[in-house]
């Protein structure tokens, strides 16, 4: 059974694993708990099989979305997938 935020105790990390990636649309990843945006830009995120365009996402933010693809102009390490 999948765990949600309400199932995480204070002593646990909400995201216990991570992967730094480049924003390449052709790569499919496991579903995330959230993503970290390291560079402000326009991104297209695949959520639940649908591509959704996000304009001017601010840098330095953690976005609590379950994504499987990230497309944009960021290079490796600018996006961190949190699992």
Long-range contacts (C-beta under 8 A, 24 or more apart in sequence): 5-33, 5-64, 14-82, 15-82, 15-83, 16-83, 17-82, 17-83, 18-80, 18-81, 18-82, 18-83, 19-80, 19-81, 19-83, 20-76, 20-77, 20-79, 20-80, 20-81, 21-70, 21-76, 21-79, 21-80, 21-81, 22-74, 22-75, 22-76, 22-77, 22-78, 22-79, 23-70, 23-71, 23-72, 23-73, 23-74, 23-75, 23-78, 23-79, 24-70, 24-71, 25-69, 25-70, 25-71, 27-69, 28-68, 28-69, 29-67, 29-68, 29-69, 29-70, 29-81, 30-68, 30-83, 31-66, 31-67, 31-68, 32-65, 32-66, 32-67, 32-68, 32-81, 32-82, 32-83, 33-64, 33-66, 33-82, 33-83, 34-62, 34-63, 34-64, 34-65, 34-82, 35-62, 35-63, 35-65, 35-67, 35-70, 35-79, 35-80, 35-81, 35-82, 36-61, 36-62, 36-63, 36-79, 36-80, 36-82, 37-61, 37-62, 37-63, 37-78, 37-79, 38-74, 38-77, 38-78, 38-79, 38-80, 39-74, 39-78, 41-72, 41-73, 41-74, 42-72, 42-73, 43-70, 43-71, 43-72, 43-74, 43-79, 44-69, 44-70, 44-71, 44-72, 45-69, 45-70, 45-71, 46-70, 46-71
